[in-house]
Amino acid sequence: MPQALTHQMIAREAAKMLVEENVVVKNINTNRSIEFGQEVQGYKKGETVRIKVPPTPVVFDGSTFAGGSSAPALNETEVPLTLDTQKHVPLTFTAKEKKLDLTDFRERFLRPAMSALSSEVNADLLTRMKNQTANTVGTWGTVPATRTPYREASAMLNRFLAPSDQRSVHFSSDANIALAEANATLFHTNSEIRKEFDENAVGQFAGFTFYEQQSLPLQVNGGGAGYLVNGAGQTGSVLAVNTGTGVLPKGTVFTIAGVNAVNPVTGVNNGKPRYFVVTADYVGGAGNVSIYPAIIPTTSTVVGTVSAGPAAGAAITVFGDASDSAVQGLAFHKNAFAAAFAPLPVLASCEGYTATINGISVRVMTFGDGLADQEHTRVDVLYGEAAVRPDHATRITE
């Protein structure tokens, strides 16, 4: 006679499935889940931890300390990670079904539920990460059919000194087909070599492990065009613009004439335009656009984010076609983004269990409806995501 299923058994299987099936979660940093997990009573939506990001030291020439001046302050920056999203799937099964052995229950009821939940979490994380990423390679509206965009993605990460290990590319089925057709030997097919890959990975190339995604986000551009910088000497995360028209939706990428990217350590102009991303919907017309990265001009004592501040009247060029959309693949290092899955408490008068595997917490909870004489079970996750080093990521436009 099979052992009766318990909430603990179901929760552990559910957490295990989420870890196995969600290829985004396993390729970003989830160490912050440990901090949330220290609270045994569980967490509630809206709670926050702060991630400290080390500063970039400045190197001086010669023997004179700090070039004869005071040493620049080495202040860590903080990135908030807030538990802002709760998702769940409802499960309904009878007393008879609860007597199934774990294998039958897992395949008939739990796997479909966790597959759906994992897909929703996966799509949500990819959309957030896209909106936090300014760096961009590829051609708008063109599915990559050569290796070039992926080499460009590797070069982009290299320019911002992202570590060479733990890099992944998340691309569409169309891009996978196009690349495979054009480059039949690009990915290893030898069975012994493939054992080295995650079972969900397509292959490896240019230092990346490739994952095929069915839920890549679209970037939907508005009609924004003709914008110019309104005034010289601007710094910070807000850019004043004038003369342009049209909406700039959140996630829109643009460049500014005369503003280039720099080496994050030396501050040397790398000769490539600095990409910026709009961080909040902008309705159009003259005003202030919220952007990332913040404009910090590089000087002799400060390694900033740009080679120089924008000039008054400098042209702003939106990446991609106006009033159009394109699929956005992503390439990134594991520590470019962080996510935390916090343990939810089992509510009073309910039966349940919260299981945590590899930093991923899943709660299974059953509660009764006395009015309808029914019993309901739900599987929940509570999580948040933050861009820790978004320059260690790039979009690959399709």
N, C-alpha and C positions, 0 to 999 in steps of 0.2 A: 504494500500500500504506500503510495507516494506521500512524502512529508508535506503537511499543510504549509502553504506559502505564508511568509511573514513579511511585514513591511521592511524589515532589515534586509532580507534577501532581495526583495524587489528594488529597494533603493540602491543597493550595491551593484546590482546588475544594470540599473538605469545609468548610474554614474559611469560605470565602465563603458557602456555603449556610447555615451556622449563623448568621452575621451577618445574612443576609437574612431568614431565617425566624423568628428568635427576637425577638419584639417587646418582650419584657421587657428583654432584654440591651441593646437599642439605646436604651432609655428610662431606663436607670440609668447611673451613672458607672462607667466601666471604665478610668479612667486609672491605677489602681493596678496594672493588668496590666503596665505599663511597668517598675515597680520589680521585679517578679518576673522579667520578661523580661531583666533585666540579667545574670542568671546563665546563661551559655551552656550549661552542663552540664545545665540543667533543674532542676526542683524535685520535691520529694517531698511526699506528703500530710502535713499537720500543720504545715507551715511558715507563719510569720505575719509580716505587716507591720502597723505601727501608723499609723492615720490621725489626724492632729492636727486638732482642732476648735477654732477661735478662741473666746475667751471673750466674754461680753457686757459691755461697759463700763457703769459706773454714772454717771449724770449728776447733778451737784449744783447747787443754786441758789446765787446770789450770787457775790461776788468772793473769798470766803475759800476757799483751796485745800482741796478734799475736805471742805468743811463744817467745817473745823477739826480734822479727824482725819487719820490716815494714809490714803493712797490705797489702796483695796482691791487685793489682789494679782490680777493678770490672768494666771491660770494656764490654759494650754491643756489641754483634756481629750484623752484618747487613746482611740480605738476600735480594737480589734484586728480584723484581717481575716485569717482563717486558711484555708488551703487544706485544706478538710476533706472534699471530695467528689470522687470520681473515678467517672465513668460511661463506658461504652464500648458499641459495637455490633460484633459479629463479622461479618466478610464472608468468604464462601466463593465463589471463582470459579476457573475452570480456566485453563490456559495459553491456550486458544482465546479465552476471554472477555477475557484481558488484552491481546489483539491488537485489540480493538474500538477505534474512535476514541473520543476523550474525550467527545464529545457523546452517543454511544450508551451508553457506560459510565456516564456521569453520570445519565442518565434511567432506565436499567434497574436499576442497582445502588446508586449512591451517593445519589441523591435520596431513595429510600425509607428508607435507613439513616439519613441525616442528619435527615430529617423526624421519625423516631422518637426519635432522640437529642435533637433540639431540643425536642420536646414534653416529654420527661422533665425536661430542664433547666428549661424554662419553668415547669412545674408545681412543681418543687422551689423555685425562686426565689420564686414567688408565695406558697407556703405559709410560707416563712421570713419574707417581708415582712409577711404578714398577722399572724403571731405577734409581730412587733416593733412593730406599729402599735396604738396605744391609741385615737386619735381615731376617732370613729364617727358616721356619719349614716345616715339611712334608717330604715325600719320592719322589724323582725325578721319574716321569713317573707312579706314582701310585695315582689314584683318591681316596681321603680319604673316607673310609666307616665306620669310627668310630669317636667318639667324641675327640679322643686323639689329633689330630693336632690342633683343635680349643682350647682345653685346653692349649696346648703348646703355641699357639699364645697369649692367655691371659697372660700366665706366662711370655712370652717374653716382652710384653708391661709393665707388672708389674715390671720386673727387671729394666726397664729404667724409672720407676716412672711416666708412663703415667696416667693421671686421669682415674678413673674407670667409668665415665659416658661418654656418646656421642661416644661410640665405635661401629664400624660397620665391618662386614665381607662381602666381595664381592666374591662370588664363582660361579662356573659354573653349568649349568643344570645337567651335569653328576655327579658332587659332590652332588648336591641337591638330586638327585635320589638315589645315593648310600647311603647317610646318612639317608634318609627317610626310605629306605628299611631295613636298619640295626637297626634303632632306631625309631620305629613307634611312640613313645610317646615323641620324642625329642622336637618338636614344638607344641605349644598350638593350639588346633583346636576349642576351645569353642568360639562361636561368640562374646560373650561379651568381652573376653580377646583380641580377634583379633582386636576389635575396637581401642585398644590402639596403634596398629601398624600403620605405614605408609602403605597406600594401596599397595605399591610396595614391602613391606617387606615380607619375607617368615616366619620369626618368630624370637625368641630370645633364646640365650643360652650362658652361660659363660660370661655374661656381654656384649655380642654383639647383635646387630640387624643384621639379615642376609638378604642379597639382592642377588637374582639370576641375573647373568650377562650373556649376549650373546656376549660380546666383550672383554673378558679378554685377556690380552696380552700373547704371547708366549715368553719365554726366549730361544733364539737360541744360544746354546754354540758353540764356535769354537773348533778347534783342540788343543787348548793350553794345554800343559802338561809339567811336569818336571821342572817348574820354581823354582828358589831359590832366596833368598834375596841377593842382591849384596852389602855387606858391613853393618856393625853394626852401631847403633846410628842414624838410619834414623828417621826423623820426617817430618810432613807435609802431603800434599795432593798428593805427587808424590812418588812412590816407585820404587827404582832402582832394577832391576832383571837381572839375567844372567842364562845361560846354558839351559833354556827352549826353546821350539819351539811351533809354532802354534799361531793362532789368539786368542785374548781375546776381544770379542765384547763388546761394551757398554752394561751395565746391567749384566755382568758376576759377580757372587758372589764367593768369595774365603775366606779361612782362612789362617793364618800364624802360623806355629808351635811355641808354647810357648807364644803366644800373646792372652791374654784373655780380656773379657769385664770387666768393673768395675761398681760399684754403682755410679750413676751420682752425688750424693751428698757427700758420704763418701770416694769414691775412692777405696773401698775395692774390691779386686779381687773376682768376683762371680763364678769363676771356670768354666765358659763357654767360648768357643772360641769366639773371636771377629770376626764378619762377616764384610767383606769389599765388596764394589761394584765398578766395573770399570766404570768410568764416561765418558770415550771417547774411541773409538775403538783403540785397540793396535794391530799393524800388526804382532808382533812376534819377537823373538830373544832377545838378550840383549838390555836393554834400560830402559826407565822411563815410568811407568804405572800411569795414573791419577786415583785416588781412593777417595772414601768416606767411612768412616769418615777419617779426617786427623789423622795421628798417633801423639798422644800427650801422652807420658808416664806419669803416675801418680807418683808424688813425695810427700814429706811431706808438701809442700806448694802449690801444684798444683793438682787439680782433673782433670785428663786427660781423654782420651777416651779409653786407654788401660792400662793393668797392667804393661807392660814393652815394651820397644822398641824391634823390631825384632833383633835376632842375625844374624851375617853373616852366610850365607849358610842355613838359616832356610827354611824349605820346605813350598811351597805354594800349597794348595790343592783347586782345583776348585770344587765348588758344582755342582753336576749333571754329566751326561755323556758327554764325548767329542763328538763334531759334532752331537749333538742331541738337541731336543727341548722339552719343557714341559710347560703346562699352568701354569700361575702364578696368583693364587688368592691373595687377599690382605685383611689384617685386620689392622685397624688404628683408632686412635683417631681423632676427628674432627679438632683439631688444629695442627695435624701433617703436613698438607698441606694447602696452601691458593691459592685461585683463585680470579681473578678480571675480571669482564666483564664491559668494559668501553663504555660509550655512543658515538656512531659515529655521526658525523654531517650529516645533509641532505645537499647534494651538491647544489651549485648554479644551477638554472634553473630546478631543480627537485622538485617534490612534495614528501613529506614523513613525517615521525614522528618517534622519538626514545622514546620507553617506557622502564621504569625501574621498576621491581617488585622484592622485596627481594634482591636487589643488582645485579640483572641480567638485563642487558640492551640489547634490540633488536631494530634494525632499520629496518623500512619498507620504501622503496624508489622506486618511479616510474619515469622513464625517457623515453623520446621519441627517436625514430630513424627516423629522417626526410627523410633519403635516402630510407629507406624501408617502410616508412609510417606505422610504428609499434610502440607499446607502451610496455615497459617491466617493471616488478616489481621484486625487489630482497629483500630478508630478510637476514640481516647480523648480525653477532656477532663478536666482537673483544675482545680477552681475553688473559690472561697469567696465569701461574701457577708457584708456588715455593714450595720447601720443606722447611718448617720452623723448624720442629722438626722431622726429618725422623726416629729417634730412637723410636718414638711413633707409628711406623708402622712395620709390618712384612709381608713378602710374605708367602703364604700357597701354596706350590708347589703341583701340581697335576700330 
